[in-house]
Amino acid sequence: MDKGRQVFAVDLLERYAAKGRGVITCMAAGNDVIVLGTSKGWVIRHDFGVGDSYDFDLSAGRPGEQSIHRVFVDPGGSHCIATVVGSGGADTFYTHAKWNKPRILSRLKGLVVNAVAWNRQQITEASTREVILGTDNGQLYEIAVDEKDKREKYIKPLFELAELPEAIMGLQMETAILSNGTRYYVMAVTPTRLYSFTGIGSLETVFASYLDRAVRFMELPGEIPNSELHFFIKQRRAVHFAWLSGAGIYHGGLNFGAQHSSPDGDENFVENKALLDYKKLSNGGEVVKPSSMAVSEFHFLLLIGNKVKVVNRISEQIIEELQFDQASDSNSRGIIGLSSDATAGLFYAFDQNSIFQVSVNDEGRDMWKVYLDMKEYAAALANSRDPLQRDQIYLVQAEAAFTSRDFLRAASFYAKINYILSFEEITLKFIGVGEQDALRTFLLRKLDNLAKDDKCQITMISTWATELYLDKINRLLLEDDTALENRNSEYQSIIREFRAFLSDCKDVLDEVTTMRILESYGRVEELVYFASLKEQYEIVVHHYIQQGEAKKALEVLRKPVVPIDLQYKFAPDLITLDAYETVESWMASNNLNPRKLIPAMMRYSSEPHAKNETHEVIKYLEFCVHRLHNEDPGIHNLLLSLYAKQEVDSALLHFLQCKFGKGRLNGPDFFYDPKYALRLCLKEKRMRACVHIYSMMSMHEEAVALALQVDPELAMAEADKVEDDEDLRKKLWLMVAKHVIEQEKGTKRENIRKAIAFLKETDGLLKIEDILPFFPDFALIDDFKEAICSSLEDYNKQIEQLKEEMNDATHGADNIRNDISALAQRYAVIDRAEECGL
């Protein structure tokens, strides 16, 4: 690999980092802080973030030679734990970045601490929170220190490896806050085993639970003196782990939200486990086990001899070897170990005097290619950086599918390629093998992947796909005669798919071109469907009418988006096709103008109908008049004309008697044209209606004359309607009397009796002398004797009454004259001294 393309780069950070305090024995790093332990018992702290450095001697007051065994620093670089060993045994110290002097943890005296697990999620600068310590004799302790207390809050034992007491060489801890408490995940390694612990509560209760249940562990053959456990931390959360074991590097993913239950009830938070055999690192030579290790997102950094081999965690291939520029006096032991700073994202190597920084330069840039070579396409896409990389991934998948003759799958992948293969090349591939279905699939997927701005290309591809669909439909019809009847056939399925395609692409398909294509293939139903999608409702309605499906046509017309003019245009055809459904639809619509429907209703009315058939036009007109209170004279005239043509005139008479304008100020009683109504009723010989109309028009003489031709009783009723004109009323009754007398066919004496009875019905309006002229000249006076006598008696009574009235008037005049005479002679005496009364 070229230097410019190297993923990991080595730089000398500090040549004489030990400051003459002995040689470096161990190292830890966190947040740009490096802590070193030396062979003379000194701990040196380098804070590269602020450019500060100081040291302190842990061997002071201890007899003999003292050496720092291990140093540990938290991810924030504030808390440090160090173990010093010597002839007097082992002691463990804690110090804070703000302290000038470390504090011995006396309860750990004599115990060699090999590993420390920090609570990354909860640790702060002021408090360590829970910290787990692993010792050389297989014991686990919990410790917590608050900086302000200047001492540990507590130190308590948690667990001891009783079955196979081995030194704990590595520890890691993660926590997750749940609704029912904090869940702890702890991993620990010994030279031969990896242990996992998990539970909810405190660390003490979690480990106490393992007194009653088995501890989960993974045991691998072989031993390694420097067994290590590392977590790779991303956004303060461990995502995968690696164990440097005797058999190889055991590694896997970490999923702390996993719910995979193990037989003993623990949550198994390790996924995708694998073992990297050391043989893969030897290139056929002698197998040499690494002496130290560090873990990045995609790589293992393995210290083998005096070099660091960088191994891809996914492909398990060595990608780089890192060399170190060591001083001549450091060559005796070479590189001692590796350390990582998860917070800063840096790695370090150290020898007896110097510190080297290993920086990472975009280690994920080629991971897409690694995953692609391993045929892990989803991971390759997830790690791709640009469209060209993604195109190469899709191309490999497409070619593999095409080679295996899985053309539909190949089409899906080809459709995602935008740069390295042209549209024409791909389509020719499918055309060359005669795969029309795959070609259609490719076009459809290509449409999904095109940007909305590529309007021209989208329209062209959509049109091509339309033709391919239609070709497929026709081929299926030729291949299967039962396709039309079988709802589960491939033909029906492709029809549904094609309609969904038309619906999705209605806005990008050219309307005229698409309709012409559908028509050329004879797909009338799809043409209608597309027309409805494009809101070409006239075509849709016309098709349904041709098919005799009035109900469907009316459903289309009732849609709010359909222009109202189409209702009027198709009304004649629809009412002829299905009068009931059409009228019901009209009555359900609230935005129709009934006047514009008159031509359709007149056309329907002109056709013959069964005697007992409900006249749908009359029903609609009655709805307009009575429910909608329509005042259009044309509507009223049409309804009246239809009533006039019925055999029974009861409905006509009721209509004429209705006062539709009742309640309106100065409004008319009716809205139809009375002259038209009279002319129509005369034509249809609806005489009773004509009588009513004459009467309504105050043509009472004509009304009575016509009524006498129908029913004398009707004529009498009409004559009696005149109340404010006594002469006219008498004239009308004389017309009736004349008709009655002239029409009687009985004996003369009987006719006279009936005439006399008729006089009584006039309530005195007519006298015998009024009707005498209507009798023939040869009628005998004896036949009228009673009537004449009765009339003379009435006259005599009237004369006597007039006489009485005249006498009363004479007496009244005499009395007035006497009063006047008396007033002329009246006087009064007034005393001269009397005062005026005015």
JOVENLIN-V913695 format. One record per pair of residues at least 24 apart in sequence whose C-alpha atoms are under 10 Angstrom apart, sorted by the first residue. I is the first residue (numbers start at 1). J is the second residue. Records with the same first field share a line. If there is no record, write none. Layout:
# JOVENLIN-V913695
I=J ; J
This chain:
# JOVENLIN-V913695
1=319 ; 320
4=361
5=361 ; 362
6=319 ; 320 ; 360 ; 361 ; 362 ; 363
7=310 ; 319 ; 320 ; 359 ; 360 ; 361 ; 362 ; 363 ; 364 ; 365 ; 366
8=301 ; 310 ; 319 ; 320 ; 321 ; 322 ; 347 ; 357 ; 358 ; 359 ; 360 ; 361 ; 362 ; 363
9=320 ; 322 ; 323 ; 357 ; 358 ; 359 ; 360 ; 361
10=322 ; 323 ; 324 ; 325 ; 347 ; 348 ; 349 ; 356 ; 357 ; 358 ; 359 ; 360
11=323 ; 324 ; 325 ; 348 ; 349 ; 355 ; 356 ; 357 ; 358 ; 359
12=324 ; 325 ; 326 ; 348 ; 349 ; 350 ; 354 ; 355 ; 356 ; 357 ; 358
13=48 ; 348 ; 349 ; 350 ; 354 ; 355 ; 356 ; 357 ; 358
14=46 ; 350 ; 353 ; 354 ; 355 ; 356 ; 357
15=325 ; 326 ; 327 ; 350 ; 351 ; 352 ; 353 ; 354 ; 355 ; 356
16=327 ; 352 ; 353 ; 354 ; 355
17=44 ; 45 ; 46 ; 53 ; 350 ; 351 ; 352 ; 353 ; 354 ; 355
18=42 ; 43 ; 44 ; 55 ; 352 ; 353 ; 354 ; 355
19=44 ; 55 ; 353 ; 354
20=353
21=55 ; 57 ; 353
22=67 ; 352 ; 353
23=67 ; 330 ; 351 ; 352 ; 353 ; 354
24=67 ; 68 ; 336 ; 350 ; 351 ; 352 ; 353 ; 354 ; 355
25=67 ; 68 ; 69 ; 70 ; 71 ; 336 ; 337 ; 350 ; 351 ; 352 ; 353
26=67 ; 68 ; 69 ; 70 ; 71 ; 72 ; 82 ; 336 ; 337 ; 338 ; 339 ; 350 ; 351 ; 352
27=68 ; 69 ; 70 ; 71 ; 72 ; 73 ; 336 ; 337 ; 338 ; 339 ; 340 ; 348 ; 349 ; 350 ; 355
28=70 ; 71 ; 72 ; 73 ; 74 ; 75 ; 77 ; 80 ; 338 ; 339 ; 340 ; 341 ; 348
29=71 ; 72 ; 73 ; 74 ; 75 ; 76 ; 77 ; 80 ; 339 ; 340 ; 341 ; 342 ; 343 ; 344 ; 346 ; 347 ; 348
30=72 ; 73 ; 74 ; 75 ; 76 ; 77 ; 78 ; 79 ; 339 ; 340 ; 341 ; 342 ; 343 ; 344 ; 345 ; 346
31=73 ; 74 ; 75 ; 76 ; 77 ; 78 ; 341 ; 342 ; 343 ; 344 ; 345 ; 346
32=75 ; 76 ; 77 ; 341 ; 342 ; 343 ; 344 ; 345 ; 346
33=73 ; 74 ; 75 ; 76 ; 77 ; 78 ; 97 ; 341 ; 344
34=71 ; 72 ; 73 ; 77 ; 339 ; 340 ; 341 ; 348 ; 355
35=71 ; 72 ; 73 ; 77 ; 80 ; 81 ; 82
36=68 ; 70 ; 71 ; 72 ; 82 ; 350 ; 355
37=67 ; 68 ; 69 ; 70 ; 71 ; 72 ; 82 ; 83 ; 84
38=66 ; 67 ; 68 ; 69 ; 70 ; 71 ; 84 ; 352 ; 353
39=65 ; 66 ; 67 ; 68 ; 69 ; 84 ; 85 ; 352
40=65 ; 66 ; 67 ; 68 ; 84 ; 86
41=65 ; 66 ; 67 ; 68 ; 69 ; 82 ; 83 ; 84 ; 85 ; 86
42=66 ; 67 ; 68 ; 82 ; 84
43=67 ; 68 ; 71 ; 80 ; 82 ; 83 ; 84
45=77 ; 80 ; 97
47=77 ; 97
54=100
55=100 ; 101
56=100 ; 101 ; 102
57=101 ; 102
58=82 ; 83 ; 84 ; 85 ; 91 ; 92 ; 93 ; 101 ; 102 ; 103 ; 104
59=84 ; 85 ; 86 ; 91
62=86 ; 87 ; 88 ; 89
63=87 ; 88 ; 89
64=88
66=90
68=92
69=112 ; 113 ; 114
70=112 ; 113 ; 114 ; 115 ; 116
71=113 ; 114 ; 115 ; 116
72=113 ; 114 ; 115 ; 116 ; 117 ; 118
73=116 ; 118 ; 341
74=116 ; 117 ; 118 ; 119 ; 120 ; 123 ; 124 ; 125 ; 128 ; 131 ; 341 ; 343
75=118 ; 119 ; 120 ; 123 ; 124 ; 236 ; 341 ; 342 ; 343 ; 344
76=120 ; 123 ; 124 ; 125 ; 341 ; 342 ; 343 ; 344
77=125 ; 341 ; 343
78=123 ; 124 ; 125 ; 126 ; 127 ; 128 ; 147
79=118 ; 123 ; 124 ; 125 ; 126 ; 127 ; 128 ; 145 ; 146 ; 147
80=128
81=105 ; 113 ; 116 ; 133
82=112 ; 113 ; 114
83=108 ; 109 ; 111 ; 112 ; 113 ; 114
84=112 ; 113
85=110 ; 111 ; 112
94=145 ; 150 ; 151 ; 152
95=145 ; 147 ; 150 ; 151
96=125 ; 126 ; 127 ; 128 ; 145 ; 146 ; 147 ; 150
97=125 ; 147
98=125 ; 147
99=147 ; 150
101=150
102=150 ; 151
103=150 ; 151 ; 152
104=151 ; 152
105=143 ; 151 ; 152 ; 154 ; 155
106=152 ; 155
107=154 ; 155 ; 156
108=133 ; 135 ; 141 ; 155 ; 156
111=135 ; 136 ; 137 ; 139
112=136 ; 137 ; 167
113=137 ; 138 ; 139 ; 140 ; 141 ; 167 ; 168 ; 169
114=138 ; 167 ; 168 ; 169 ; 170 ; 171
115=140 ; 167 ; 168 ; 169 ; 170 ; 171 ; 172 ; 188 ; 189 ; 228 ; 229
116=140 ; 141 ; 142 ; 168 ; 169 ; 170 ; 171 ; 172 ; 173 ; 188
117=142 ; 170 ; 171 ; 172 ; 173 ; 174 ; 186 ; 187 ; 188
118=171 ; 172 ; 173 ; 174
119=172 ; 173 ; 174 ; 175 ; 184
120=172 ; 173 ; 174 ; 175 ; 233 ; 236 ; 237 ; 238
121=173 ; 174 ; 175 ; 176 ; 177 ; 236 ; 237
122=174 ; 175
128=152
129=153
130=154 ; 173 ; 202 ; 203
131=155 ; 173 ; 203
132=156 ; 157 ; 158 ; 171 ; 172 ; 173 ; 186 ; 203
133=157 ; 158 ; 168 ; 170 ; 171
134=158 ; 159 ; 160 ; 167 ; 168 ; 169 ; 170 ; 171 ; 188 ; 189 ; 190
135=160 ; 166 ; 167 ; 168 ; 169 ; 170
136=165 ; 166 ; 167 ; 168 ; 169 ; 190
137=161 ; 165 ; 166 ; 167 ; 168
138=162 ; 164 ; 165 ; 166 ; 167 ; 168 ; 169 ; 189 ; 190
139=165 ; 166 ; 167 ; 168
140=168 ; 171 ; 188 ; 207
141=203 ; 204
142=203 ; 204
156=204
157=204 ; 207
158=203 ; 204 ; 205 ; 206 ; 207 ; 208
159=204 ; 206 ; 207 ; 208 ; 210 ; 211
160=207
161=195 ; 215
164=190 ; 192 ; 193
165=190
166=190 ; 191 ; 192 ; 193
167=191 ; 192 ; 225 ; 227
168=193 ; 194 ; 195 ; 227 ; 228
169=225 ; 226 ; 227 ; 228 ; 229
170=194 ; 226 ; 227 ; 228 ; 229 ; 230 ; 243 ; 244
171=195 ; 228 ; 229 ; 230 ; 231
172=196 ; 229 ; 230 ; 231 ; 238 ; 241
173=197 ; 198 ; 231 ; 238
174=198 ; 231 ; 236 ; 237 ; 238 ; 256
175=199 ; 200 ; 237 ; 256
176=200 ; 237 ; 256 ; 257
183=256
184=256
185=256 ; 267 ; 268 ; 269
187=216 ; 217 ; 229 ; 230 ; 231 ; 241
188=217 ; 228 ; 229 ; 243
189=217 ; 218 ; 219 ; 227 ; 228 ; 229 ; 243 ; 244 ; 245
190=219 ; 223 ; 224 ; 225 ; 226 ; 227 ; 228 ; 229 ; 243 ; 245
191=219 ; 220 ; 221 ; 222 ; 223 ; 224 ; 225 ; 226 ; 227 ; 228 ; 243 ; 244 ; 245 ; 246
192=218 ; 219 ; 220 ; 221 ; 222 ; 223 ; 224 ; 225 ; 227 ; 244 ; 245 ; 246 ; 247
193=217 ; 218 ; 219 ; 220 ; 221 ; 223 ; 227 ; 243 ; 245 ; 246
194=218 ; 219 ; 220 ; 229 ; 243 ; 245 ; 250
195=219
196=266 ; 268 ; 269 ; 270
197=266 ; 267 ; 268
198=266 ; 267 ; 268 ; 269
199=265 ; 266 ; 267
213=264 ; 265
214=264
215=264 ; 266
216=262 ; 264 ; 266 ; 268
218=250
219=245 ; 247
220=245 ; 246 ; 247 ; 248 ; 250
221=245 ; 246 ; 247 ; 248
222=246 ; 247 ; 248
223=247
224=248 ; 289 ; 290 ; 291
225=291
226=290 ; 291 ; 292 ; 293
227=290 ; 291 ; 292 ; 293
228=291 ; 292 ; 293 ; 294
229=293 ; 294 ; 295
230=293 ; 294 ; 295 ; 296 ; 340
231=294 ; 295 ; 296 ; 297 ; 342
232=294 ; 295 ; 296 ; 297 ; 298 ; 340 ; 342
233=295 ; 296 ; 297 ; 341 ; 342 ; 343 ; 345
234=296 ; 297 ; 342 ; 343 ; 345
235=342 ; 343
236=342 ; 343
239=270 ; 297
240=270 ; 271 ; 272 ; 273 ; 295 ; 296 ; 297 ; 298
241=270 ; 273 ; 295 ; 296
242=273 ; 274 ; 275 ; 276 ; 293 ; 294 ; 295 ; 300 ; 313
243=275 ; 293 ; 295
244=276 ; 289 ; 290 ; 291 ; 292 ; 293 ; 294 ; 302
245=275 ; 289 ; 290
246=277 ; 278 ; 289 ; 290
247=275 ; 276 ; 277 ; 278 ; 279 ; 289
248=274 ; 275 ; 276 ; 277 ; 278 ; 279 ; 280 ; 289 ; 290
249=274 ; 275 ; 276 ; 277 ; 278 ; 289 ; 290 ; 293 ; 300 ; 302 ; 313
250=274 ; 275 ; 276 ; 277
251=275 ; 276 ; 313
252=313
274=313 ; 314
275=316
276=311 ; 313 ; 314 ; 316 ; 317
277=316
280=311 ; 316 ; 317 ; 318
281=309 ; 311 ; 316 ; 317 ; 318
283=318
290=337
291=335 ; 336 ; 337 ; 338
292=335 ; 336 ; 337 ; 338 ; 339 ; 349
293=337 ; 338 ; 339 ; 340 ; 349
294=337 ; 338 ; 339 ; 340 ; 341 ; 347 ; 348 ; 349
295=339 ; 340 ; 342 ; 347
296=340 ; 342 ; 345 ; 346 ; 347 ; 360 ; 363
297=345 ; 363 ; 364
298=363 ; 364 ; 367
299=363 ; 364
301=338 ; 339 ; 347 ; 358
302=337 ; 338
303=335 ; 336 ; 337 ; 338 ; 349
304=335 ; 337
305=333 ; 334 ; 335 ; 336
306=331 ; 333 ; 334 ; 335 ; 336 ; 337 ; 351
307=334 ; 335
308=335 ; 337 ; 338 ; 349
312=363 ; 367 ; 370
314=367 ; 370 ; 371 ; 374
315=367 ; 370 ; 371 ; 373 ; 374
317=370
322=358
324=349 ; 350 ; 351 ; 356 ; 357
325=354 ; 356
326=350 ; 351 ; 352 ; 353 ; 354 ; 355 ; 356
327=351 ; 352 ; 353 ; 354
329=353
330=354
368=392 ; 393
369=393
372=396 ; 397
387=416 ; 417 ; 418 ; 419 ; 420
388=417 ; 418 ; 419 ; 420
389=420
390=416 ; 417 ; 418 ; 419
391=416 ; 417 ; 418 ; 419 ; 420 ; 421
392=417 ; 419 ; 420 ; 421
393=417
394=418
395=420 ; 421
402=429 ; 430
405=433
406=438
407=433 ; 435 ; 436 ; 437 ; 438 ; 439 ; 441 ; 442
408=435 ; 436 ; 437 ; 438 ; 439 ; 440 ; 441 ; 442
409=438 ; 441 ; 442
410=438 ; 439 ; 441 ; 442
411=437 ; 438 ; 439 ; 440 ; 441 ; 442 ; 443 ; 444 ; 445 ; 446
412=438 ; 439 ; 441 ; 442 ; 443 ; 444 ; 445 ; 446
413=442 ; 445 ; 446
414=442 ; 443 ; 445 ; 446
415=439 ; 441 ; 442 ; 443 ; 444 ; 445 ; 446 ; 447 ; 448 ; 449 ; 450
416=442 ; 445 ; 446 ; 447 ; 448 ; 449 ; 450
417=446 ; 449
418=446 ; 449 ; 450
436=468 ; 469 ; 471 ; 472
437=468 ; 469 ; 472
439=465 ; 468
440=464 ; 465 ; 466 ; 467 ; 468 ; 469 ; 472
441=465 ; 468
443=468
444=501
447=505
452=508
455=508 ; 509
456=508
457=508
458=505 ; 508 ; 509
459=505 ; 507 ; 508 ; 509 ; 510
460=508 ; 509 ; 510
461=508 ; 509
462=501 ; 502 ; 505 ; 506 ; 508 ; 509 ; 510 ; 514
463=505 ; 508 ; 509 ; 510 ; 513 ; 514 ; 517
465=498 ; 501
466=498 ; 501 ; 502 ; 505 ; 509 ; 514 ; 517 ; 518
467=514 ; 517 ; 518 ; 521
468=498
469=494 ; 495 ; 497 ; 498 ; 499 ; 501
470=494 ; 495 ; 498 ; 517 ; 518 ; 521 ; 522 ; 523 ; 526
471=521
473=498 ; 521 ; 523
474=521 ; 522 ; 523
495=526
498=526
499=526 ; 529 ; 530
502=526 ; 529 ; 530 ; 533 ; 534
503=529 ; 530 ; 532 ; 533 ; 534
504=533
505=533
506=530 ; 531 ; 533 ; 534
507=533 ; 534
509=534
511=536
532=556
535=561 ; 562
536=562
537=561 ; 562 ; 563 ; 566
538=562 ; 563 ; 566 ; 567 ; 569 ; 570
541=566 ; 567 ; 570 ; 574
542=570 ; 573
545=570 ; 573 ; 574 ; 577
546=573 ; 577
548=574 ; 577 ; 578
549=574 ; 577 ; 578
550=574 ; 575 ; 576 ; 577 ; 578 ; 579 ; 581 ; 582
551=577 ; 578 ; 581 ; 582 ; 585
553=582
554=581 ; 582 ; 584 ; 585 ; 586
555=585
557=585
558=585 ; 586 ; 588 ; 589
564=591 ; 592 ; 593
565=592 ; 596
567=592 ; 596 ; 597
568=592 ; 593 ; 594 ; 595 ; 596 ; 597 ; 598 ; 599 ; 600
569=596 ; 597 ; 600
570=597 ; 600
571=596 ; 597 ; 598 ; 599 ; 600 ; 601
572=597 ; 598 ; 599 ; 600 ; 601 ; 602 ; 603 ; 604
573=600 ; 603 ; 604
574=600 ; 604
575=600 ; 601 ; 603 ; 604 ; 616 ; 617
576=600 ; 601 ; 603 ; 604 ; 605 ; 607
577=604
578=616
579=604 ; 614 ; 615 ; 616 ; 617
580=614 ; 615 ; 616 ; 617 ; 619 ; 620
581=616
582=616 ; 617 ; 620
583=616 ; 617 ; 618 ; 619 ; 620 ; 621
584=616 ; 619 ; 620
586=620
587=619 ; 620 ; 621 ; 623 ; 624 ; 627 ; 628
590=628
593=624 ; 630
594=620 ; 621 ; 624 ; 630 ; 632 ; 634 ; 635
595=630 ; 632 ; 633 ; 634 ; 635
596=635
597=635
598=634 ; 635 ; 638
601=638
602=638 ; 642
605=638 ; 642
606=642
611=646 ; 647
615=642
617=642
618=642 ; 643
622=655
625=660
626=660
629=660 ; 661
630=660 ; 671
631=660 ; 661 ; 670 ; 671 ; 672
632=671 ; 672
633=670 ; 671 ; 672 ; 673
634=671 ; 672 ; 673
635=671 ; 672
636=670 ; 671 ; 672 ; 673 ; 677
637=671 ; 672 ; 673 ; 674 ; 676 ; 677 ; 680
638=672 ; 677
639=672
640=672 ; 673 ; 676 ; 677 ; 680 ; 681
641=676 ; 677 ; 680 ; 681 ; 684
643=681
644=677 ; 680 ; 681 ; 682 ; 683 ; 684 ; 685 ; 686 ; 689
645=680 ; 681 ; 684 ; 685 ; 686
646=684
647=686
648=686
649=686 ; 687 ; 688 ; 689
650=688 ; 689
652=681 ; 686 ; 688 ; 689
653=686 ; 688 ; 689 ; 690 ; 692 ; 693
654=689
655=689
656=689 ; 692 ; 693 ; 696
657=689 ; 692 ; 693 ; 696
669=696
688=714
691=715 ; 718
692=718
694=718
695=719 ; 721 ; 722
698=722
700=728 ; 729 ; 732
701=728 ; 729 ; 731 ; 732 ; 735
702=732
703=732
704=732 ; 733 ; 735 ; 736
705=732 ; 735 ; 736 ; 739
707=736
708=735 ; 736 ; 739 ; 740
709=739
712=736 ; 737 ; 739 ; 740
716=761 ; 762
719=762
720=762
726=765
727=765
729=765
730=762 ; 765 ; 766 ; 770
731=766
733=758 ; 759 ; 761 ; 762 ; 765 ; 766
734=762 ; 765 ; 766 ; 770 ; 771 ; 774
737=762 ; 766 ; 770 ; 771 ; 774
738=771 ; 772 ; 773 ; 774 ; 775
739=774
740=774
741=771 ; 774 ; 775
742=774 ; 775 ; 776
748=775 ; 776 ; 779 ; 780 ; 783
749=779 ; 780 ; 782 ; 783 ; 784
750=783
751=775 ; 783
752=779 ; 783 ; 784 ; 787
753=783 ; 784 ; 786 ; 787
755=787
756=784 ; 786 ; 787
759=787
767=791
